[in-house]
Amino acid sequence: MKVLVATEKPFAKKAVDGIKEIIEAAGLELVLLEKYTDKAQLLEAVADVEGIIIRSDKVTAEVIAAAKNLKIVVRAGAGYDNVDLAAASERGIVVMNTPGQNSNAVAELALGMMVYMARNQFNAGTGSELQGKTLAIHAYGNVGRLVGLKGKALGMNVIAYDPFITDEAVFERDGVKKMNSVAELYAAADYLSLHIPATAETKGSIGYDLAMSMPKGATLVNTARKEVINEEGLMKAMEEREDLKYITDVAPEAKDAYAEKFGKRYFGTPKKMGAETAEANINAGLAAARQTVGYLKEGITKFQVNK
């Protein structure tokens, strides 16, 4: 059986070496497609493989149709909206992610982005400190929890909301106050750290009303997905309130307009940086390899996302 690692933006060499060792130790064959520049290259590469490991690469219905022997796709990372789950499920193909492997990298970035905005993007002028400020976490999963714990270490007051966590003990054990609604969360946030996925319910959900409800001088921090932001609504709020700030690791469609209109109140990373650490790169790659082998050899489906 063959396993394809298809990465337009490759894993670190150490990660590739580790993936190769794991795959070949299981008696499988590794096929590498790195830095490809045309979809046709991917379509050709998937033709006879049983497994695919990707990063941000898109596994569309067309790719799935071309992969006649495909049994599993593993996205090395938490998000998996770059995989057509419906097309995979129709073929009986298992899709997995690797939750938690990139979490610390993203959490550290989120806190770094807060410091960057608090200190005027490291330009001259009096900034502010994070200590004593209220840090609101929207979605308290692997990344959100780490952001909260790191925020507490900096002396921040941490609150959180997650509609899928009903057990208050989950928050209490971390010394985090559980809020009862999204509206309540935003209304109390000096810094709002977004960690929600892009779903039918969340796309475009963060916009004018929530931004306008935030306290004076508040900063919205997005290391999640650009699709969850209602760009027009957020822009309108920032036009009406000159104290609001927005920093994002996922460039808006209207990134040039944001930069032109809001100057130092807005910043977008030149490319997505959340998982861009050597440690996260290696951890996610090795986890993807182990999960691929686990499914192909033993049928293990622990991290399947299209059940």
C-alpha positions in Angstrom: 0.0 0.0 0.0 1.1 3.5 -0.8 0.9 6.7 1.3 1.2 10.0 -0.4 2.5 13.1 1.5 1.2 16.0 -0.7 2.5 19.3 0.6 2.6 22.4 -1.6 4.4 23.9 1.5 6.5 21.0 2.7 7.1 19.6 6.2 10.5 20.2 7.8 13.1 17.7 6.8 13.1 16.2 10.3 9.3 15.7 10.0 9.6 14.1 6.5 12.3 11.8 7.8 10.2 10.8 10.7 7.1 10.2 8.5 9.2 8.0 6.2 10.4 5.9 9.1 6.9 5.4 10.5 5.4 4.5 7.1 8.1 2.2 6.0 8.4 0.5 9.4 4.8 -0.5 8.9 5.6 -2.1 5.5 4.0 0.7 3.5 5.5 2.7 0.7 5.9 6.5 1.0 5.4 8.8 -2.0 6.4 12.4 -1.7 4.9 15.3 -3.7 6.4 18.5 -2.4 6.2 22.1 -3.7 3.9 21.2 -6.5 2.6 24.1 -8.5 -0.3 22.6 -10.5 -3.4 20.7 -9.5 -2.6 18.2 -12.3 0.4 17.1 -10.4 -1.7 16.2 -7.4 -4.3 14.4 -9.5 -1.6 12.3 -11.0 0.0 11.5 -7.7 -3.2 10.3 -6.0 -4.1 7.8 -8.7 -2.8 4.7 -6.9 -2.4 5.6 -3.2 -4.4 4.3 -0.3 -3.5 7.1 2.1 -2.9 10.9 1.8 -1.3 13.2 4.3 -1.7 16.9 3.7 -1.2 20.3 5.4 -3.2 23.1 3.9 -3.5 21.4 0.6 -7.0 21.0 -0.8 -8.5 17.5 -1.2 -11.5 18.3 -3.4 -14.1 16.1 -4.9 -12.0 16.1 -8.1 -9.0 14.8 -6.1 -11.0 12.2 -4.4 -12.5 11.0 -7.7 -9.0 10.6 -9.1 -7.8 8.6 -6.1 -9.3 5.2 -7.0 -7.7 3.3 -4.2 -8.0 5.9 -1.5 -9.0 4.8 2.0 -7.8 7.7 4.3 -6.9 11.4 4.3 -5.2 12.9 7.3 -4.9 16.6 7.6 -1.8 17.4 9.7 -3.4 20.1 11.8 -6.7 20.9 13.6 -8.8 22.5 10.8 -10.1 20.3 8.0 -12.2 22.5 5.9 -9.7 22.0 3.0 -11.1 18.5 2.6 -14.4 17.7 0.9 -15.9 15.6 3.7 -19.1 14.9 1.7 -17.2 13.5 -1.3 -15.0 11.5 1.0 -17.9 10.0 3.0 -19.7 9.1 -0.2 -16.7 6.9 -1.1 -16.3 5.5 2.4 -13.0 7.3 2.8 -12.0 8.2 6.4 -10.9 11.7 7.0 -8.9 12.6 10.2 -7.2 15.7 11.7 -4.4 15.8 14.3 -5.9 17.8 17.1 -3.6 19.3 19.7 -0.4 19.0 17.7 -0.3 22.7 16.7 -2.0 24.0 19.7 0.9 25.5 21.6 2.3 27.2 18.6 -1.1 28.9 17.9 -1.6 29.8 21.5 1.9 31.5 21.8 1.2 33.4 18.6 -2.2 34.7 19.9 -0.5 36.1 23.0 2.3 37.5 21.0 -0.2 39.3 18.8 -1.8 40.8 21.9 1.5 42.1 23.1 2.2 43.5 19.6 -1.0 45.5 19.5 -0.7 46.6 23.2 2.7 48.0 22.4 1.6 50.0 19.4 3.1 47.4 17.0 6.5 48.3 18.5 6.3 51.9 17.3 7.1 54.9 19.4 4.5 56.0 21.9 3.0 54.8 25.2 1.5 51.4 25.0 -0.3 49.3 27.6 0.2 46.1 29.5 -1.8 42.8 29.4 -1.7 42.3 33.1 -5.1 43.2 34.7 -6.9 43.1 31.3 -9.8 40.8 30.6 -8.9 38.1 28.1 -12.0 36.5 26.5 -11.7 33.1 24.8 -14.3 32.2 22.2 -14.2 28.4 22.1 -12.3 26.6 24.8 -10.7 23.7 23.0 -7.1 22.7 22.8 -5.9 26.1 21.6 -8.3 28.2 23.5 -7.5 26.6 26.8 -3.7 27.1 26.3 -4.3 30.8 25.4 -6.3 31.1 28.7 -3.6 29.5 30.8 -0.9 31.6 29.3 -3.0 34.7 29.7 -3.5 33.9 33.4 0.3 33.5 33.8 0.6 37.1 32.5 -1.9 38.2 35.2 -4.9 38.6 32.9 -8.5 38.0 34.0 -9.6 35.1 31.8 -13.2 34.4 30.7 -14.5 31.9 28.1 -17.5 30.7 26.2 -18.0 27.4 24.5 -21.5 26.1 23.7 -20.2 22.5 23.5 -18.8 22.5 27.0 -21.6 22.4 29.6 -19.5 21.2 32.5 -18.5 24.2 34.5 -15.8 22.2 36.2 -13.8 22.3 32.9 -13.4 26.1 33.3 -13.2 26.1 37.1 -10.2 23.8 37.2 -8.3 26.4 35.2 -9.5 29.4 37.2 -11.5 30.6 34.1 -14.9 32.2 34.4 -17.6 30.5 32.2 -19.8 33.0 30.3 -23.3 32.2 29.4 -23.4 33.6 25.8 -21.4 35.0 23.0 -22.9 38.4 23.6 -21.9 38.3 27.3 -18.3 37.3 26.3 -17.7 40.1 23.9 -19.2 42.8 26.1 -16.5 42.0 28.8 -13.5 41.5 26.5 -10.5 43.8 26.5 -8.9 41.1 24.3 -11.0 38.6 22.4 -9.2 35.5 21.2 -11.1 33.7 18.4 -10.8 29.9 18.2 -14.0 28.8 16.5 -14.1 26.7 13.4 -15.6 27.8 10.1 -19.0 26.1 10.0 -22.4 26.9 8.5 -23.3 28.4 11.9 -20.1 30.4 12.5 -19.3 31.8 9.1 -19.7 35.5 9.1 -20.9 35.5 12.7 -18.4 37.9 14.1 -19.3 41.4 12.8 -20.8 44.7 13.6 -22.9 44.0 16.6 -20.4 42.0 18.6 -17.6 44.4 17.8 -19.6 47.4 18.8 -20.4 45.7 22.2 -16.8 45.4 23.1 -15.3 47.7 25.8 -13.3 50.9 24.9 -9.9 50.1 23.4 -10.7 46.4 22.9 -8.7 44.2 20.5 -10.1 41.3 18.4 -7.5 38.6 17.8 -8.1 36.0 15.1 -6.0 32.9 14.8 -8.9 30.8 13.6 -10.5 31.3 10.1 -11.1 34.4 8.0 -14.6 33.0 7.1 -15.9 33.5 10.6 -15.5 37.3 10.3 -18.2 39.5 8.7 -15.6 41.8 7.1 -18.1 44.5 6.1 -19.6 44.5 9.6 -16.3 44.6 11.4 -15.0 47.4 9.1 -18.2 49.5 9.8 -17.7 49.1 13.5 -14.0 50.1 13.3 -15.0 53.1 11.2 -17.5 54.2 13.9 -15.2 53.5 16.8 -11.7 54.7 16.5 -10.7 52.8 19.7 -11.3 49.3 18.3 -8.3 47.1 17.0 -8.1 44.0 14.9 -5.2 41.7 14.4 -5.4 38.5 12.4 -3.3 35.6 11.3 -5.7 34.9 8.4 -5.7 37.8 5.9 -9.2 39.3 5.2 -10.4 39.4 1.6 -10.4 43.2 2.1 -6.9 43.3 3.7 -5.7 46.3 1.7 -8.8 48.3 2.7 -8.4 47.4 6.3 -4.7 48.5 6.2 -5.5 51.7 4.4 -8.5 52.7 6.6 -7.2 51.7 10.1 -3.4 52.1 10.0 -1.9 50.9 13.3 -5.3 49.7 14.6 -5.1 46.7 12.2 -2.5 44.2 11.4 -2.6 41.0 9.3 0.3 38.5 9.1 1.8 38.3 5.6 1.0 34.6 5.6 -0.7 32.2 8.2 1.8 31.8 11.0 -0.2 29.8 13.6 1.5 26.4 13.1 4.7 27.8 11.7 7.1 26.5 14.3 9.6 23.6 13.9 8.0 21.8 16.8 4.4 22.0 15.5 5.5 21.0 12.0 7.2 17.9 13.3 4.5 17.0 15.8 1.7 17.3 13.3 3.5 15.3 10.6 4.5 12.4 12.8 1.0 12.3 14.3 -0.5 12.2 10.8 1.8 9.3 9.9 1.0 7.3 13.0 -2.8 7.8 12.4 -2.5 6.8 8.8 -0.7 3.6 9.7 -3.1 2.9 12.6 -6.0 3.0 10.2 -4.5 1.1 7.3 -3.0 -1.6 9.4 -5.5 -1.9 12.3 -8.6 0.1 11.4 -8.2 2.7 14.2 -10.5 5.6 13.6 -9.9 7.7 16.8 -9.6 11.1 15.1 -12.0 10.6 12.3 -14.0 13.7 11.5 -16.5 12.5 9.0 -18.3 9.9 11.1 
